[in-house]
Amino acid sequence: MLALLKTIRDAIAHWWSEFTLQTRLMAAATLVVSLFMSGLTFWAVNSIQQDARLNDTRFGRDLGILLATNVAPLIAENDLTDVARFSQRFYASTSSVRYMLYADTEGKIFFGIPFSESEVQTSLTLERRIQLPADYATNADLPMVRQHRTPDGEVTDVFVPVYHEGKYLGILAIGINPNPTAVTSSHLTRDVTIAVFISIWAMVILGGVINALTITKPIKELVTGVKNIATGNFQQRIDLPHGGELGELIESFNEMAERLERYEEQNIEELTAEKAKLETLVSTIADGAVLLDTNLQVILVNTTARQMFGWDGNDLVGSNLLYSLPAPVSAELTRPLYKMTAGEGDREAEFRITLTHPTNRTVRILLTTVLDQYRDSIKGIAMTVQDITREVELNEAKSQFISNVSHELRTPLFNIKSFIETLHEYGEDLNEEQRRDFLQTANRETDRLTRLVNDVLDLSRLETSCRIYHFDGLDIAQIVDQTLRTYQLNAKDQEIELIQEIDANLPLVLGNYDLLLQVLTNLVGNALKFTEPGGRVAIRAYAVEPKIGPVRLEVSDTGIGIAPEDQQAIFARFFRVENRVHTKEGTGLGLSIVRNIIDKHHTQIHLVSEVGVGTTFWFDLAVFQEKATHLDNPSDETHSSTVSVLEPTPSRPG
């Protein structure tokens, strides 16, 4: 072996010794340049391969993100037909994709191309799954990319998580074929370099640079275009004259972007129009309206609902309704809402709830499920909120009124029946004085019952029935004089001084004579009733501001007075001071009638009282103007000396 090596060395030395110095220098230079350029060329070839592999990786990553973004809404709706159609169309449009697999959150493959689900799992095959790291869905470096070799070349595997509205739906796995142009170019460059590198090394380098440029530029353009599409810029187009698969890919990309743009424009117009119609319709509803999806997230809420629940200024769309409702409402609706979204129980429900915030009110909440066009699946829940505070108050007032009337009617009727039955059964055993006393008692109870019925009718007519009242210029002194004449004898019998204090030259007031006479009659009657003998009742009338009014009327007495805790309720129906002192009889409706009449004169009645000192009721009346306009239409150009008001029929005075 050593002898052979020595023989070869001697032959090379002999061969080298026969070269001239110039030839040696040229050979050395050629050798150095060849070695340098060979190393440079192989480095360039390796760089091209690495760049092509990197571009394949980027292309696969971006393509995976693009596909995941497009199919995520379809997977979220479990629309596998459209997923398959879209995937097949995309797979058929390019040869760069080796395979496409869709797996659920547990890694189970439910669709794949070029093989279908029936090929993935049958009764005779094992279940195929994608096994990924446990923290894959929360990894910040997603999507995950890897490469492996196959008999047909190296394949880039891309694993992209599928999210829709923040919800993890599963995995999209894509196999990307190596770019055939890059592979062929790198192999050809390497073979040519080995065979004829010494003579054409410059052309090889130039060809390598040209190849790198022709491959890298369109890929970079595609990457940029994919990123723009992912951000919603569907006007992105790639205008590069290129043939082969890259040309097909560019053409497919431009076609896809054009279709997405048309689809977006069409959907945006339709959705905007439908949304505008829906919002306009919902905003005009007098009741509160809230539309929820199956996750109880708010889709739409109108102004009335915002006001009822104090949501003004809050953006509730997209948030869970239960977190924004008042505590009593949330506690009442949580279980029914979850049951309705799960398709359990009734599809409609009604609740009555009392709110304390932002204001005290009672609401009726109606829940109705929203079904799809086939009425077999729930798409959401419509919640209607009705303010029934007034209805509840009226029902309570009605019940209280009926209860009070029944109670007030029962006592005199019982007394009348008792005395009449006694006279009927034992009349012969009673003397004349006893029979007269029984009849007088029955007569008093009958009068009491008559007053009660009349007062109830008066109050009912004032509040519910309608008629036109004519408001005219009235001399307040005339009304006071008639009231005094009515009660002069009663006051004298009770030893009560009844006086009037009327300012001279008072202006006429605007009012209805019969109604104002009834007001003074009730006030003076009450004053005489609750004033002890030796007391005084006074009627006063004076101008608050001379000549321009208004004119104030006062009815003052030196009676028992009204306690502060009773002054707020004194004008309520059936409320009587004798309920507290148990000394006087009455219906408890007189002051309610007075307040209703005063309200019709567009003023208010006030009182000042002190127990044991006396009480003063007072109210103001507007001064009559010669040319008064119609009260119901102030802008009416027709003038008259009277004002007509559509009001109840006036009742009897007293």
C-alpha positions in Angstrom: 0.0 0.0 0.0 2.8 2.4 0.9 4.6 1.4 -2.3 1.4 2.3 -4.3 1.1 5.6 -2.7 4.7 6.4 -3.3 4.3 5.4 -7.0 1.3 7.8 -7.4 3.1 10.6 -5.8 6.1 10.2 -8.0 3.8 10.2 -11.1 2.1 13.4 -10.1 5.4 15.0 -9.3 6.8 14.0 -12.7 3.6 15.3 -14.4 3.8 18.6 -12.5 7.4 19.1 -13.3 6.7 19.1 -17.0 4.4 22.2 -16.7 5.8 25.6 -17.3 5.7 28.3 -14.7 2.8 30.2 -16.5 0.9 26.9 -16.8 1.5 26.2 -13.2 0.3 29.7 -12.2 -2.8 29.4 -14.4 -3.5 25.9 -13.0 -3.1 27.1 -9.5 -5.3 30.1 -10.2 -7.9 27.9 -11.9 -7.8 25.5 -9.0 -8.1 28.2 -6.4 -10.9 29.9 -8.4 -12.6 26.6 -9.1 -12.5 25.6 -5.5 -13.7 29.0 -4.4 -16.5 29.2 -7.0 -17.4 25.5 -6.3 -17.8 26.2 -2.7 -19.6 29.4 -3.5 -21.8 27.6 -5.9 -22.7 24.8 -3.5 -23.3 27.4 -0.8 -25.6 29.2 -3.3 -27.4 26.0 -4.2 -27.9 25.2 -0.5 -29.1 28.7 0.2 -31.6 28.4 -2.7 -32.9 25.2 -1.2 -33.1 26.7 2.2 -34.9 29.7 0.8 -37.3 27.6 -1.1 -37.9 25.5 2.0 -38.5 28.7 4.0 -40.8 30.1 1.4 -42.7 26.8 1.4 -43.0 27.1 5.1 -44.3 30.7 5.0 -46.6 29.8 2.1 -48.0 26.9 4.0 -48.4 28.9 7.2 -50.2 31.8 5.5 -52.3 29.4 3.3 -53.3 27.5 6.5 -54.3 30.7 8.3 -56.3 31.8 5.2 -58.1 28.5 4.9 -58.8 28.4 8.7 -60.2 31.9 8.6 -62.6 31.0 5.7 -63.9 27.7 7.1 -64.1 28.7 10.8 -67.7 30.2 10.4 -68.8 27.1 8.5 -67.4 24.7 11.1 -68.9 26.8 13.9 -72.3 26.3 12.2 -71.5 22.6 11.7 -72.0 23.1 8.0 -69.7 20.3 6.8 -71.2 20.3 3.3 -70.0 23.8 2.6 -66.7 23.0 4.3 -66.2 20.0 2.0 -67.3 22.0 -1.1 -65.0 24.9 -0.3 -62.0 22.6 0.5 -62.5 20.5 -2.6 -62.7 23.6 -4.8 -59.5 25.0 -3.3 -57.7 21.6 -3.4 -58.6 21.3 -7.1 -57.4 24.8 -7.9 -53.8 24.2 -7.0 -51.3 21.3 -6.9 -49.3 22.9 -4.0 -51.5 21.2 -1.4 -50.8 17.6 -0.8 -53.6 17.0 1.7 -56.1 18.8 3.9 -57.4 17.3 7.2 -60.0 18.7 9.7 -60.1 17.5 13.2 -62.2 18.4 16.2 -61.0 19.7 19.6 -60.0 16.2 20.7 -58.0 15.5 17.5 -60.5 13.2 15.9 -60.4 13.7 12.1 -63.9 14.3 10.7 -63.0 15.3 7.1 -60.0 15.0 4.8 -58.9 15.5 1.2 -57.9 13.5 -0.9 -59.6 10.9 1.4 -63.1 11.3 3.0 -64.4 10.5 6.4 -65.6 7.1 5.4 -62.1 6.3 4.3 -60.6 7.6 7.5 -62.7 5.6 9.8 -64.9 2.6 9.0 -65.9 -0.5 10.9 -62.9 -2.3 9.5 -60.3 0.4 10.1 -58.8 2.1 13.1 -59.8 5.5 14.2 -57.4 8.2 12.9 -56.5 11.1 15.1 -54.1 14.0 15.2 -52.0 14.0 18.3 -50.8 17.5 19.3 -49.2 18.9 22.4 -51.7 19.5 25.3 -51.0 23.3 25.3 -51.3 23.6 21.5 -54.5 25.7 21.5 -52.9 28.3 23.9 -49.5 28.4 22.4 -48.5 31.9 21.2 -46.3 30.5 18.3 -49.2 29.1 16.3 -49.6 27.8 13.7 -47.2 24.9 14.0 -45.1 23.9 11.0 -42.9 20.9 10.4 -41.4 19.0 7.4 -41.0 15.4 6.6 -39.6 13.4 3.7 -41.7 11.2 1.5 -40.8 9.1 -1.6 -42.1 11.9 -3.7 -40.1 14.6 -1.9 -40.2 16.7 1.2 -43.7 17.8 2.4 -44.4 20.8 4.7 -47.0 20.0 7.4 -49.0 23.0 8.7 -51.2 22.7 11.8 -53.6 25.7 12.3 -56.0 26.0 15.2 -59.5 27.0 14.1 -61.1 29.8 16.1 -64.5 31.5 15.6 -65.4 34.5 17.8 -62.8 33.4 20.3 -64.0 29.8 20.6 -61.5 26.9 19.8 -63.2 24.6 17.2 -60.4 22.2 16.3 -57.4 21.7 14.0 -56.8 22.3 10.3 -53.8 20.3 9.0 -52.4 21.0 5.5 -49.6 19.3 3.6 -47.7 21.6 1.2 -45.8 20.1 -1.7 -42.3 21.4 -2.3 -42.2 24.0 -5.1 -41.3 21.9 -8.1 -39.7 24.9 -9.9 -37.3 25.5 -7.0 -36.4 21.8 -6.6 -35.8 21.3 -10.4 -33.8 24.5 -10.6 -31.6 23.6 -7.6 -30.9 20.1 -9.0 -30.1 21.3 -12.4 -27.8 24.0 -11.1 -25.9 21.4 -9.0 -25.5 18.9 -11.9 -24.4 21.5 -14.4 -22.0 23.0 -11.8 -20.4 19.6 -11.2 -20.1 18.8 -15.0 -19.0 22.0 -16.5 -18.4 24.4 -13.7 -14.8 25.4 -14.6 -15.9 26.9 -18.0 -19.4 28.3 -17.2 -19.2 29.1 -13.5 -20.1 32.7 -14.1 -23.2 31.7 -16.0 -24.2 29.3 -13.3 -24.0 32.0 -10.7 -26.0 34.3 -12.9 -28.6 31.6 -13.5 -28.8 30.9 -9.8 -29.4 34.5 -9.1 -32.0 34.8 -11.8 -33.8 31.6 -10.5 -33.7 32.9 -7.0 -35.3 36.2 -8.1 -37.9 34.5 -10.3 -39.0 32.2 -7.5 -38.8 34.5 -4.4 -40.5 37.5 -5.8 -43.9 35.9 -6.7 -43.9 34.0 -3.4 -43.3 37.2 -1.5 -46.1 38.8 -3.4 -48.4 35.9 -2.6 -47.4 36.1 1.1 -48.2 39.9 1.1 -51.5 39.3 -0.7 -52.5 36.5 1.8 -51.8 38.8 4.7 -53.9 41.6 3.2 -56.7 39.1 2.5 -56.5 38.0 6.1 -56.9 41.6 7.3 -60.0 42.0 5.2 -58.5 43.8 2.2 -60.3 41.9 -0.6 -59.2 44.4 -3.2 -55.7 42.9 -3.2 -54.5 41.6 -6.6 -51.1 40.2 -7.8 -50.1 41.4 -11.2 -47.0 39.3 -12.1 -46.5 37.6 -15.5 -45.6 34.2 -14.4 -46.3 30.7 -15.8 -46.4 27.3 -14.3 -47.9 26.4 -11.0 -47.0 29.8 -9.6 -48.9 31.4 -12.4 -51.9 29.2 -11.6 -51.6 30.0 -8.0 -51.5 33.7 -8.7 -54.5 33.4 -11.0 -56.4 31.4 -8.4 -55.5 33.9 -5.7 -56.7 36.8 -7.8 -60.0 34.9 -8.6 -60.5 34.1 -4.9 -59.9 37.8 -3.9 -62.4 39.0 -6.6 -65.0 36.5 -5.4 -64.5 37.5 -1.7 -64.8 41.2 -2.7 -68.1 40.6 -4.5 -69.4 38.4 -1.7 -68.5 41.0 0.9 -70.1 43.9 -1.0 -73.3 41.9 -1.5 -73.5 40.7 2.1 -72.7 44.1 3.5 -75.4 45.8 1.5 -78.0 43.2 2.4 -77.0 43.0 6.1 -76.9 46.8 6.4 -80.3 47.1 4.9 -81.8 44.4 7.1 -80.1 45.7 10.2 -81.4 49.2 9.5 -85.0 47.9 9.0 -84.8 45.8 12.2 -83.3 48.7 14.3 -85.9 51.1 13.0 -88.7 48.7 13.8 -87.4 47.9 17.3 -86.7 51.5 18.2 -90.3 52.4 17.5 -91.7 49.8 19.8 -93.2 51.3 23.0 -92.1 48.3 25.1 -88.6 47.4 25.8 -87.1 44.8 23.4 -83.9 42.8 23.7 -82.7 40.2 21.3 -80.3 37.4 22.5 -78.3 34.7 20.8 -78.1 31.1 22.1 -75.2 32.2 24.4 -77.4 34.8 26.0 -75.3 37.6 24.4 -77.1 40.8 23.4 -77.6 41.2 19.7 -80.0 44.1 19.8 -81.5 46.4 22.4 -83.9 49.3 21.9 -84.1 52.7 23.7 -87.0 51.8 25.9 -85.2 48.8 27.4 -82.1 50.9 28.0 -84.2 53.5 30.0 -86.1 50.8 32.0 -82.9 49.1 33.2 -80.6 52.1 33.3 -78.4 51.1 30.4 -78.1 54.5 28.8 -74.5 55.0 27.7 -73.5 51.3 28.0 -72.5 49.2 25.0 -74.3 45.9 25.7 -74.0 44.3 22.2 -71.9 41.2 22.4 -72.0 41.0 26.3 -73.9 38.5 28.4 -77.3 39.9 29.3 -77.3 38.3 32.8 -74.3 40.4 33.9 -76.1 43.7 33.0 -79.6 43.0 34.4 -80.6 44.2 37.9 -80.1 41.6 40.6 -83.8 40.7 41.1 -84.3 40.3 37.3 -81.2 38.3 36.8 -82.1 35.9 39.7 -85.6 35.4 38.3 -84.5 34.9 34.6 -81.3 33.0 34.8 -82.7 29.5 35.1 -85.6 30.0 32.5 -83.2 31.5 30.0 -80.7 28.7 30.2 -83.5 26.1 29.9 -85.0 27.9 26.9 -81.6 28.1 25.1 -81.2 24.3 25.7 -84.6 23.6 24.2 -86.1 22.5 27.4 -89.5 23.5 28.8 -91.9 26.0 27.2 -90.9 28.2 24.3 -92.6 31.2 26.0 -92.5 32.5 29.5 -93.9 35.5 31.4 -92.7 37.1 34.6 -93.8 40.1 36.7 -90.9 41.7 38.6 -90.7 44.8 40.8 -87.6 47.1 40.1 -86.1 49.6 42.4 -83.4 50.9 40.1 -83.2 53.3 38.3 -86.8 54.0 39.4 -89.4 52.1 41.3 -91.6 50.3 38.8 -93.3 47.0 38.0 -92.5 45.3 34.7 -93.8 42.3 32.8 -91.1 40.4 31.0 -92.1 38.1 28.1 -89.5 35.5 26.8 -90.0 34.0 23.4 -87.7 31.6 21.6 -86.6 32.6 18.0 -86.6 29.5 15.7 -85.0 29.0 12.3 -87.0 28.9 9.1 -87.7 25.2 9.6 -88.8 25.8 13.2 -86.7 22.9 14.5 -83.7 24.7 16.1 -83.4 27.7 18.4 -81.5 30.7 17.1 -82.0 33.0 20.0 -84.4 34.5 22.5 -86.6 37.7 22.2 -87.2 39.5 25.5 -90.1 42.0 25.7 -90.3 44.3 28.7 -93.6 46.1 29.5 -93.9 48.8 32.1 -97.1 47.9 34.0 -96.6 50.2 37.0 -99.6 52.3 36.2 -101.7 49.2 35.6 -100.7 47.7 39.0 -101.4 51.0 40.7 -104.8 51.3 39.1 -105.7 47.7 40.0 -104.6 48.4 43.6 -106.6 51.6 43.7 -109.6 49.9 42.2 -109.5 47.1 44.8 -109.0 49.6 47.6 -111.9 51.7 46.3 -114.2 48.7 46.1 -113.1 47.6 49.6 -113.7 51.1 51.1 -117.1 51.5 49.4 -118.2 48.1 50.5 -117.1 48.8 54.1 -118.8 52.2 54.1 -122.1 50.8 52.7 -122.2 47.9 55.0 -122.5 49.9 58.3 -125.5 52.1 57.4 -127.3 49.2 55.6 -126.8 47.0 58.7 -128.1 49.7 61.0 -131.2 50.4 58.8 -132.0 46.7 58.5 -131.6 46.2 62.2 -133.9 49.0 63.3 -136.5 48.2 60.6 -136.5 44.5 61.6 -136.9 45.5 65.3 -139.9 47.7 64.4 -141.4 45.0 62.2 -141.1 42.2 64.8 -141.5 44.1 68.1 -143.3 47.3 67.0 -146.3 46.6 69.1 -144.1 46.2 72.2 -142.5 49.5 71.7 -143.9 52.8 72.9 -144.4 55.8 70.6 -141.1 57.5 71.6 -139.0 54.3 71.0 -140.6 53.8 67.6 -140.0 57.5 66.7 -136.4 57.1 67.9 -135.9 54.0 65.8 -137.3 55.6 62.7 -135.1 58.7 63.2 -132.1 56.5 63.5 -133.0 54.7 60.3 -133.6 58.0 58.6 -130.2 59.3 59.6 -128.5 56.2 58.3 -130.5 56.5 55.1 -129.3 60.1 54.8 -125.7 58.9 55.5 -126.1 56.2 52.8 -127.5 58.8 50.4 -124.6 61.2 51.0 -122.1 58.3 50.5 -123.7 57.3 47.2 -123.9 60.9 46.0 -120.3 61.5 46.8 -119.2 58.3 45.1 -121.2 59.3 42.0 -119.7 62.8 42.1 -116.2 61.5 42.3 -116.7 58.9 39.6 -118.2 61.5 37.3 -115.4 63.9 37.9 -112.7 61.3 37.2 -114.2 59.2 34.4 -117.2 60.8 32.6 -116.9 63.5 30.0 -118.7 66.7 29.3 -117.8 70.3 28.3 -117.4 72.7 31.1 -117.6 76.4 30.3 -115.1 78.5 32.2 -116.3 82.1 32.5 -115.5 85.3 34.4 -116.9 84.9 37.9 -117.4 87.3 40.8 -115.9 85.4 43.7 -117.9 87.4 46.2 -121.1 86.0 44.8 -120.0 82.4 45.3 -118.9 83.2 48.9 -122.3 84.9 49.7 -124.3 81.9 48.4 -122.1 79.5 50.5 -122.6 81.7 53.6 -126.4 81.7 53.1 -126.4 77.9 52.8 -124.6 77.3 56.1 -125.7 80.4 58.1 -128.4 78.5 60.1 -126.2 75.5 60.7 -123.4 77.7 62.1 -125.9 79.5 64.3 -127.3 76.2 65.7 -123.7 75.0 66.4 -122.9 78.4 68.0 -120.0 78.9 65.5 -119.2 82.4 64.1 -119.3 82.3 60.3 -117.6 85.3 58.7 -116.3 86.5 55.3 -113.3 88.7 54.5 -113.5 89.8 50.9 -111.2 92.5 49.5 -113.0 95.2 47.6 -112.7 95.5 43.8 -111.4 92.0 43.2 -111.0 91.1 39.5 -113.1 88.4 37.9 -111.6 84.9 38.1 -111.7 82.2 35.4 -113.7 79.2 36.6 -117.0 77.3 36.6 -119.6 78.6 39.0 -121.2 75.3 40.0 -117.8 73.6 40.6 -116.3 76.4 42.7 -119.6 76.6 44.7 -119.2 72.8 45.4 -115.6 73.4 46.5 -116.5 76.1 49.0 -119.6 74.1 50.2 -117.4 71.1 51.0 -114.7 73.1 52.7 -117.1 75.1 54.8 -119.1 72.0 55.7 -116.0 70.2 56.9 -114.9 73.3 58.9 -118.2 73.5 60.7 -118.1 69.8 61.4 -114.7 69.8 63.1 -115.1 73.1 65.0 -116.3 73.2 68.6 -119.1 75.6 69.7 -117.7 79.1 70.3 -115.3 78.7 67.4 -115.0 80.6 64.1 -115.0 79.8 60.4 -113.9 82.4 58.0 -113.9 82.7 54.2 -111.3 85.0 52.8 -110.6 86.2 49.2 -107.9 88.6 48.2 -105.5 89.3 45.2 -102.0 88.0 45.6 -100.8 90.7 43.3 -103.3 93.6 42.8 -104.9 93.8 39.4 -102.8 91.1 37.8 -103.8 88.3 40.2 -104.1 85.5 40.9 -107.0 85.6 43.4 -106.5 83.5 46.5 -109.4 81.9 48.4 -109.0 80.6 52.0 -111.4 78.7 54.3 -110.1 78.9 57.8 -111.4 77.4 61.1 -110.5 77.1 64.7 -111.3 73.4 64.9 -109.5 70.3 66.1 -106.8 70.6 63.4 -105.1 67.8 61.4 -102.1 65.9 62.6 -98.9 66.2 60.4 -99.0 62.5 59.6 -102.5 62.8 58.2 -102.0 65.9 56.1 -100.4 64.0 53.2 -103.4 61.6 53.0 -106.2 64.0 53.7 -107.2 64.2 50.0 -107.3 60.5 49.5 -110.6 58.6 49.0 -112.4 57.5 52.2 -109.7 59.0 54.5 -111.3 60.7 57.4 -109.9 62.4 60.4 -112.6 60.7 62.5 -110.9 57.5 61.7 -108.3 58.8 64.2 -110.4 60.8 66.7 -113.6 58.7 66.3 -116.0 61.6 66.9 -117.5 62.7 63.6 -119.3 61.0 60.7 -118.5 61.4 57.0 -117.9 59.7 53.8 -114.2 60.6 53.4 -114.8 61.7 49.8 -115.4 65.4 50.1 -111.8 66.5 49.9 -111.1 64.1 47.0 -113.9 65.8 45.1 -112.4 69.2 46.0 -109.0 68.2 44.7 -110.5 66.9 41.4 -112.4 70.2 40.9 -109.3 72.3 41.7 -107.2 70.2 39.3 -109.7 71.0 36.6 -109.0 74.7 37.2 -105.3 74.0 36.7 -104.3 75.0 40.1 -103.6 73.2 43.5 -105.1 73.2 46.9 -102.9 73.6 50.0 -103.5 73.4 53.7 -101.9 74.6 56.9 -103.0 73.0 60.1 -102.1 72.5 63.7 -103.8 70.2 66.1 -105.9 72.0 68.6 -105.4 75.4 66.8 -107.2 75.0 63.5 -106.9 74.5 59.8 -106.7 76.6 56.7 -107.4 75.4 53.1 -106.4 77.8 50.3 -106.0 77.8 46.5 -105.4 80.4 43.8 -107.6 81.1 40.7 -106.4 82.8 37.5 -107.7 86.3 36.7 -110.2 86.3 33.9 -109.0 87.8 30.6 -111.5 89.4 28.2 -110.1 87.5 25.2 -109.3 84.0 26.5 -108.3 81.2 24.0 -109.7 77.7 24.0 -108.0 75.8 26.8 -107.4 72.7 24.7 -105.8 74.6 21.8 -103.8 77.7 22.9 -102.7 78.3 19.3 -106.3 78.6 18.1 -107.0 82.0 16.5 -110.6 82.1 17.5 -111.2 84.1 20.7 -114.2 84.2 23.0 -115.2 85.4 26.4 -115.5 81.9 27.8 -113.3 78.8 27.9 -114.7 75.4 27.2 -113.2 72.3 28.9 -114.2 68.7 28.2 -114.8 67.5 31.7 -117.3 65.4 33.8 -120.9 66.5 34.5 -121.1 68.7 37.6 -122.6 67.2 40.6 -124.8 68.7 43.3 -123.2 71.3 45.6 -122.7 70.3 49.2 
